[in-house]
Amino acid sequence: MRFKEINNCPDSIDKIVTTYFSVVTTEEFEYGKKLYKPKPYIVSPNIFHQVDCPAGCGGCCLRFSLDYLPQEIVNSTMFVSPRSVKFNNQNFILYSDLQEENSNHFCKHVRFSDGRCSIHGQHPFSCDFELIRFLLFKNPKSPNRIMTRLYGRGWQYKRIDGKQGALCVVTPVITDENINEVRRKFVRLQEWCDFFSLKNSIHKIIKWIDGYKSGLEKPRLVVKP
């Protein structure tokens, strides 16, 4: 999916709204002159699978807007500026680094010595959620899906060493650490939805995650608007 650009920089807000928000919403909303409607979705337990990001890759760390909620700005060295985003006929102020000084293929925070992120732990939401993927289906009778999945065209991704092929690996190992990390990500998604005043069903996912940890939940979660 190709997202719109702002100042020649791919706008990751497009990804957050059209992919994440569009799946978990329980109400209609408008964005970019398009109306999004809620539909059922299925959460796979493979969202808890172990994701390993080997050094020397950086394949997914492309140059795009780095966006934060006001409460996510933790220090003055993040080099972000306020900007207005129109969502559901309202304007919201986010803080973004549009990487205007960066003409490289990769994000400016990628270390070329090892392919790691120099701001990991303070990375923007659009980076934080990978490799949990939100799969949208045009057929209204086909539920959308949330699952862990490798990049469909990962074999094409350019690495920091100039070679092709993302190195990320997913293994069917589930630990308490994995489960807690997935929960943290959905709590962050809840905060983003709340900031944009979007009614959503994330509380059902978090409840399922907590139940899954204690062995009380079914293997997958089916959510209806």
N, C-alpha and C positions, 0 to 999 in steps of 0.2 A: 504494500500500500504506500502510495506517495503522499506525503503531507505537505501542506502549504509552507511557504517560506516567509520569513520576516527579516528584512535587511539582508537578503541573500543567505539566510541561515534557516535550515529546516526547523519548523516550529514543533517542539515536542508536546505542546499543549494539545495540538491536533490529535496526537496519539492517545493522550490521557483521556480526552473527551470522547473521541469517536470509537475508541477501543474499550477502555476500562469502564468509563461512565455508561456507555451505551449497553453494556451487559448487565450491570448491577442496578440500574435505575428501576424504580417502581412507578415512575410517572413519565409522561411525555415531556420532552424538552427540545428546545431549538438551539442549534449551533451551526454557524456558517450557512444560514439560509436553508438548512435541512432539518426536518422534524424526526426525532428519534423516539421510538415507541418501545415500551418494555415487552419482553417475551421471556419464556422459561429458559433456564440454563442448567447445566449439569456441572458439578465440581468433581473432578476425579481425585481419588486419594493419591495419585502419583504426583500431586503438587508437593508432597512431602519427600519425594525422592532426592537423593544426594546429588547436588550439582557441583562439579569441580571445574574451576577456571584455571588451567595451567598457565604458567608464566610464558612470556614470549609471544603472546597472541595479540590481544587488543583489537580483534576483528570486529567486535560489536561497538567499539568505542569511537563512533563517528562524530564528526563536528555537527552538533545541533544545539538548540537552545537549552540552557540549563535553568530549570524553573523551580521556584520555591514559594511556599506559602510564607506570609509575613512572620509567623511564629517559628519557621524553620531556619531563619537567619540567625546563626549562632555567633558570628564574629564579623569584624569589619574587613577581613581579608578575602571575602568571597567574591568581591568585585561584581556585585549585582546591582541592577537599577530597577526602579518601579516601572511597570507598564500596565496598561489597561487591557483586559481581555473581556470581550463581549460573550456572554453565555446566557441563554434563555431570556434575551432582551434586557439583561442587566449588565452593568460594567463592574468588573472585579479587579482589584489591584494585586498583581503578583510581582515577585522580584526575580529578574532574569539576567543571565549572562548570555548575550547573543553571539559571543565569540567573534565580534566584528574585526578584531585585530589578528584573528587566526585564519590563515588561508590554507592550512593543511587539511588533508583528508581526515585526519584523526582529531579527536577532541584535544584541546590544549592541555588537559590534565593527565593525558597518557604519558607514562614514563617510557621512553624509548630504550631504556636499559633493560627493562624486564616486562614491559607491556602492562604494568599494573597502574591502578588509578591513584594519583597523588592526593586525592581528596576523599578516598574511600572512608565511609562513616559519615561524611557530609555530602555524599553524592545526591543528585536530584532524584525525584520520584521516578521519572521515566527510566532511569538506569536501575533503580532499586528493585524493580519488580521482575526483571529477567532472572531466570528463564520460565517464569510462570506466564503462560500464553493465554490470551483470550481469543477464542476462535468464534467468528461470527458467520452465521449462515443466512443467506438471503431468503430461503424457503421459510415462510412463517410457521410451518409445522415442524421444522427442525430446530430443536433447542440449541442455543449457543453453548459453548463449552469452555471451562477453565481447567487447564492442565499444564504440567511441566512438559516441555517439548523443545527439542533442538531447533535451531533456525532452519527453515525449509531450504534456504539457499546458502546455508553456512559454508558449503564447499566453495562458494564464490568469494567469500569475505577476504579482504586483503589484510594480512597481518603486518606487524611492525617490521618484520624481517623481509617484507616485500613479496613473500610467498602467499599462496591462496589456501583457504580452508580454516575455518574456526576450529579451535582446539578443545572447546568445552565438551564435557562428558557428563552424562546423566546415568546414575546407577540406582537400581531398585533397593536402596538401603534407606531405612527410616529410623531416625534417632530423635530423642527428645529435643536435641539442639535444632534439628531440621524443622520440627513441628513449631517450636517457639519462634524461629526465624520467619516461617510462613505466617504465623499469627501476627507478628510485628508488622509485616508488609500489609496485611489486610487492615490492621488498625490505622496504618498510614493512609491507605486508600479511603477509609472511613473519614479521616480528617479532611481529606481533599473534597470528598462529597459534601461534607458538612459546611466547608468553607463556601462552596458554590450553592448552598441551600438546596441540594439535590436529594430528594427522598430515595432511599435505596434499601437493599436487602442484605447488606454486608453483615449485619448483626446475626443473621442466620448462618452465614459462613463461619463467623467467629465462634458461635455456639457449637457448630459441628466440629470445628477444629478442637475445641476444648473437650468435647465428648469423645472425639477420635483418640485423643491422647489418653483418656482413661478407659478406652476400649468399649464405650457404650454406644457408639454410633454405627450406622450402616456403612458399607464399603464406599458408597458415593453419596453425594448430596444432590437432590433435585429441587430446584428453587422455582416457584411459580410467582409471578407478579402479584 
